[in-house]
Amino acid sequence: MIGKIIGFITNLFFGGKKKEEVKKLDKAIKVKNEEVKDLEKKVEVLESKKRVNKKEVATLKRKVTNTKKQILKAEEAVKTDDVDEAVKFLKKFSK
């Protein structure tokens, strides 16, 4: 209870500034969204071909879904301005 009150008061004074990590994460999310769109296009192209390696298509689909889930979690961290989570996702996205 007291922690929330102190957090509220500090947000009143310093709430207008976003941390650098959160801003970087926001940019990284945009880059990852572009990558996901490219992967989805690759999957569609591979599925349209007659002779396709099904394992390759399955791994690409799995990669797309996992990346989308990570992006959603990262967007939550941006919305809440959680710096620790932002740093964690930046490390994941930099790989």
Summary of the structure (lengths in Angstrom):
residues: 95
radius of gyration: 18.5
end to end distance: 38.5
largest distance: 63.6
contacts: 236
relative contact order: 0.16
helix: 84%
strand: 0%
